[in-house]
């Protein structure tokens, strides 16, 4: 059977355009692939379309809107998830309109489907006291405890995404002044992140203990699991949650959720509170869009507002003058 135009364009989009031309990371491409998987299942199960016969002409604006409705009602997807799926389809049909010009009107009708508005949630981050309790949990008398202490310290100190942490090799660490770590971020963009002295000392001992300071081991994973391989994302989350539970046992009032990405937010907030500009924070965290970094400024303003409200609640209100006693003002109002 001859391949359909839809199958050809999807294959080219995922394997050539995203990977070769836009240089997106494998995880981003997987997220795009998952969106197409859901769309194909919807076409097959809800519309009864044989996937081997699915063509571009059938993926029109009404079908995309029905697919989004299916995500919301049947799969109970959040607005953020629905917007992500739609953004993937927007990117695809923006690509298609240049590859198949005769489908330009159809593509633009799909591109005209708007993303849904949703309430912005304030970012969560740890206070310096809670962070210190968390980083102090690993048992430094145990080999795994020492590894975990370094892992958590680097995760916070660099503000790395969890995948960036997993991808670190021993050769990506530079301990000579100025000490820094080289991270591979989104879009395969490399950035160098400085390290604090405490993290430098932990890393130096970690490299020495695991023989990772040898030049021939430069391509070995910086953090290795029991099998000597790289950690998975779930493996890093498991390690983090182990110590989060320990903190909660000692401090029952500590109830907020903690994830690797929350440590990234924590670093961003701590930088902002220390007087670092948003431009530097953007480069430090590897944000592509400056708007992403604005979330820390909004969170910081909200924190200040709450502090002012608390002060206002505690302070006695001054006695306000009565405007009805101002005869000049009353005469002016009556003259209007």
SULTA-V195307 format. One record per residue. PHI is phi in whole degrees, 0 to 359 (none if undefined). PSI is psi in degrees with one decimal (none if undefined). OMEGA is omega in degrees with one decimal (none if undefined). Layout:
BEGIN
PHI&PSI&OMEGA + PHI&PSI&OMEGA
END
This chain:
BEGIN
none&136.7&-178.9 + 290&135.0&179.3 + 298&144.8&178.8 + 279&161.0&179.0 + 295&-31.2&178.5 + 294&-45.3&-179.7 + 297&-37.4&179.5 + 294&-45.9&-177.1 + 291&-39.5&178.7 + 296&-42.9&179.7 + 298&-46.0&179.3 + 296&-38.7&-178.5 + 296&-46.5&-175.5 + 283&-40.8&-172.1 + 267&-29.1&-176.5 + 250&-53.8&-173.7 + 294&-53.3&-177.1 + 292&-42.8&-174.4 + 280&-47.3&-173.4 + 272&-45.8&-174.6 + 276&-46.2&-178.5 + 269&-12.3&175.1 + 58&40.0&179.0 + 284&156.3&-178.1 + 288&157.5&177.6 + 302&-36.1&-179.8 + 293&-38.1&177.4 + 294&-41.6&179.1 + 295&-36.6&176.3 + 297&-38.2&178.4 + 295&-39.4&175.6 + 296&-43.4&-180.0 + 299&-40.6&-179.7 + 298&-36.6&178.4 + 296&-41.3&178.3 + 292&-34.5&177.8 + 299&-44.4&178.4 + 295&-39.5&179.1 + 296&-43.0&-179.9 + 296&-40.5&178.1 + 295&-37.7&177.4 + 296&-44.8&179.1 + 298&-38.7&-178.4 + 285&-49.1&-172.0 + 276&-39.8&-175.8 + 268&-30.3&-177.8 + 253&-9.1&177.8 + 68&28.9&-179.2 + 266&127.0&175.4 + 292&125.2&-173.1 + 297&-30.4&179.5 + 288&-9.5&178.6 + 246&2.5&-177.3 + 291&126.0&-177.6 + 242&166.9&178.5 + 299&-37.1&-176.9 + 300&-27.8&-177.7 + 279&-18.8&179.9 + 268&78.2&-179.6 + 255&-178.6&-176.8 + 299&-43.9&177.9 + 299&-37.9&179.1 + 293&-41.6&179.3 + 297&-41.5&177.9 + 296&-38.8&176.9 + 294&-36.5&177.9 + 296&-43.4&178.3 + 295&-38.1&176.8 + 296&-39.1&177.0 + 298&-41.6&178.6 + 299&-40.1&-176.8 + 285&-46.6&-171.8 + 274&-41.5&-174.8 + 268&-38.5&-178.0 + 260&-4.3&177.5 + 54&40.1&178.8 + 287&144.0&177.6 + 289&166.9&178.6 + 298&-38.7&178.1 + 299&-42.5&179.8 + 293&-42.8&177.4 + 300&-42.9&179.8 + 295&-36.3&178.3 + 295&-44.1&178.8 + 298&-41.7&179.6 + 293&-38.6&179.0 + 298&-36.8&176.6 + 297&-45.5&179.3 + 293&-36.0&174.7 + 300&-46.9&-179.5 + 298&-40.6&-179.5 + 295&-48.6&-176.4 + 284&-20.6&170.0 + 292&-34.7&175.7 + 288&-42.4&-176.5 + 296&-38.2&-175.4 + 296&-23.5&175.5 + 271&-21.3&179.8 + 269&-33.0&-179.1 + 231&79.7&-173.3 + 302&-28.6&-179.6 + 293&-12.6&177.3 + 259&15.4&-173.6 + 298&-43.1&-179.6 + 298&-45.4&178.1 + 300&-42.0&179.8 + 296&-43.2&-177.6 + 291&-30.0&175.3 + 294&-36.3&176.7 + 287&-39.3&178.7 + 295&-22.9&179.9 + 282&-10.8&177.0 + 291&118.4&-173.1 + 279&153.0&169.4 + 290&150.4&-179.6 + 278&144.2&174.9 + 282&145.5&177.5 + 214&155.7&-179.0 + 291&135.5&176.5 + 283&130.5&177.8 + 262&140.3&176.9 + 293&138.1&-178.7 + 290&147.6&176.6 + 262&141.4&178.1 + 209&162.0&-177.8 + 267&144.0&171.4 + 290&164.3&179.8 + 296&-32.0&178.7 + 292&-46.1&179.4 + 294&-38.2&178.2 + 297&-43.5&179.7 + 298&-40.5&177.8 + 298&-40.9&-178.7 + 293&-47.9&-178.0 + 292&-19.1&179.9 + 270&0.8&-176.6 + 285&-41.4&-176.3 + 302&141.2&179.9 + 276&109.4&-176.4 + 286&-5.8&175.8 + 278&-13.2&179.9 + 253&146.5&-178.8 + 299&-46.3&179.9 + 294&-35.1&177.5 + 297&-41.6&178.2 + 295&-41.0&177.3 + 299&-45.2&-178.2 + 295&-36.0&178.9 + 297&-42.0&178.7 + 292&-43.6&-178.3 + 301&-48.6&-178.7 + 293&-37.9&179.5 + 295&-42.7&178.9 + 292&-39.1&179.4 + 301&-44.6&178.6 + 285&-48.7&-170.2 + 297&-34.3&-179.1 + 269&-14.2&-174.5 + 63&29.5&-174.2 + 286&146.7&166.3 + 292&154.3&-174.5 + 298&-36.2&178.7 + 292&-35.5&177.2 + 297&-37.7&177.9 + 294&-44.7&-178.7 + 298&-36.7&-175.4 + 281&-6.5&-177.3 + 296&134.3&171.2 + 254&163.5&179.4 + 301&-35.7&-179.3 + 289&-9.5&178.4 + 277&-4.7&-177.9 + 258&129.4&174.4 + 239&118.3&-176.8 + 261&-14.8&175.4 + 291&149.8&-177.7 + 293&131.4&-2.3 + 278&127.0&-177.8 + 295&138.9&-177.4 + 201&164.2&175.4 + 236&140.0&179.5 + 261&118.7&-176.5 + 248&141.3&174.4 + 260&108.6&-174.4 + 264&-163.5&179.3 + 296&147.8&-177.8 + 71&17.2&-179.5 + 58&33.2&179.6 + 266&130.7&-178.8 + 268&139.4&173.9 + 218&148.6&177.9 + 257&130.6&-176.7 + 241&127.7&179.7 + 288&157.3&-177.9 + 241&146.6&174.7 + 280&160.8&-173.6 + 300&-40.8&-179.6 + 298&-40.2&178.5 + 291&-36.3&178.5 + 299&-43.8&-179.5 + 295&-43.2&178.2 + 297&-41.1&179.9 + 293&-39.2&-179.8 + 298&-43.7&178.7 + 291&-36.0&179.2 + 295&-44.2&-180.0 + 295&-41.4&-178.9 + 292&-44.0&-177.1 + 296&-34.1&-176.4 + 257&14.2&177.4 + 58&29.9&179.5 + 269&-0.2&178.3 + 273&1.8&178.0 + 275&139.3&-177.9 + 303&-34.8&-178.5 + 290&-11.8&179.6 + 255&17.7&-176.2 + 297&-28.3&-178.3 + 267&4.0&178.2 + 283&149.4&177.9 + 301&138.6&178.7 + 293&-38.8&178.1 + 241&121.7&-174.5 + 243&144.0&175.2 + 278&-172.6&-176.1 + 296&-24.6&179.8 + 272&-0.8&179.7 + 86&4.2&179.6 + 260&-174.5&179.0 + 285&151.4&173.5 + 289&152.8&168.4 + 271&168.8&177.9 + 298&-41.4&179.2 + 293&-30.7&177.7 + 295&-41.6&177.8 + 294&-41.7&178.7 + 297&-37.9&179.0 + 297&-45.1&179.3 + 299&-45.7&-179.4 + 299&-45.4&-177.2 + 294&-29.7&177.4 + 301&-44.2&-178.4 + 278&-27.1&174.4 + 297&-42.8&178.2 + 297&-36.9&178.5 + 295&-39.4&178.0 + 296&-40.3&-178.6 + 293&-30.6&176.8 + 294&-38.2&-179.1 + 277&-26.5&-176.5 + 226&86.1&-176.6 + 302&-23.4&179.9 + 286&-11.5&-179.9 + 275&98.1&-173.2 + 240&-8.6&-174.8 + 291&146.7&178.6 + 292&145.7&-179.7 + 229&130.5&178.2 + 224&167.1&175.5 + 304&-37.1&-178.8 + 289&-27.7&176.9 + 292&-32.4&174.4 + 295&-34.0&176.0 + 295&-45.1&176.2 + 298&-37.6&179.8 + 299&-43.3&178.2 + 297&-44.0&179.2 + 300&-43.4&179.8 + 293&-40.9&-179.7 + 295&-36.1&176.3 + 296&-45.1&-179.6 + 296&-43.0&-179.7 + 293&-20.0&177.9 + 272&2.2&176.9 + 94&9.8&178.5 + 284&138.1&-177.0 + 288&157.7&180.0 + 296&-32.6&179.7 + 296&-42.2&179.4 + 291&-39.6&178.0 + 298&-40.3&178.0 + 302&-47.6&179.8 + 292&-37.7&-179.4 + 299&-46.1&-176.6 + 274&-8.9&178.0 + 75&33.9&177.0 + 284&133.2&177.3 + 285&-41.7&-176.9 + 253&130.1&179.7 + 298&-24.3&180.0 + 297&-30.4&179.7 + 297&-38.0&-178.0 + 289&-20.8&-178.2 + 297&-20.0&-179.0 + 299&-30.5&-179.7 + 286&-36.4&177.2 + 294&-41.9&179.1 + 296&-41.8&179.9 + 295&-38.1&-179.9 + 292&-39.4&176.5 + 295&-39.0&178.9 + 295&-39.3&178.7 + 296&-41.8&178.8 + 293&-39.0&179.6 + 299&-44.3&179.5 + 296&-37.3&178.5 + 295&-40.7&178.6 + 294&-39.2&178.3 + 297&-38.4&179.9 + 295&-42.1&178.3 + 296&-40.6&-179.4 + 295&-37.2&179.5 + 293&-33.9&-177.5 + 279&-25.8&-175.4 + 272&142.6&176.9 + 291&140.5&179.7 + 285&135.9&177.9 + 291&152.9&178.6 + 287&122.1&-177.1 + 274&139.2&177.0 + 292&148.8&179.7 + 272&120.2&-178.5 + 290&-19.1&-179.8 + 290&-15.4&179.7 + 273&-6.7&-179.9 + 271&98.1&-174.5 + 294&-36.8&179.9 + 297&-44.1&178.8 + 296&-41.3&179.6 + 297&-41.8&179.7 + 297&-38.5&179.6 + 293&-41.4&179.1 + 296&-40.4&-179.3 + 291&-24.1&-179.4 + 281&-11.2&-177.5 + 289&none&none
END
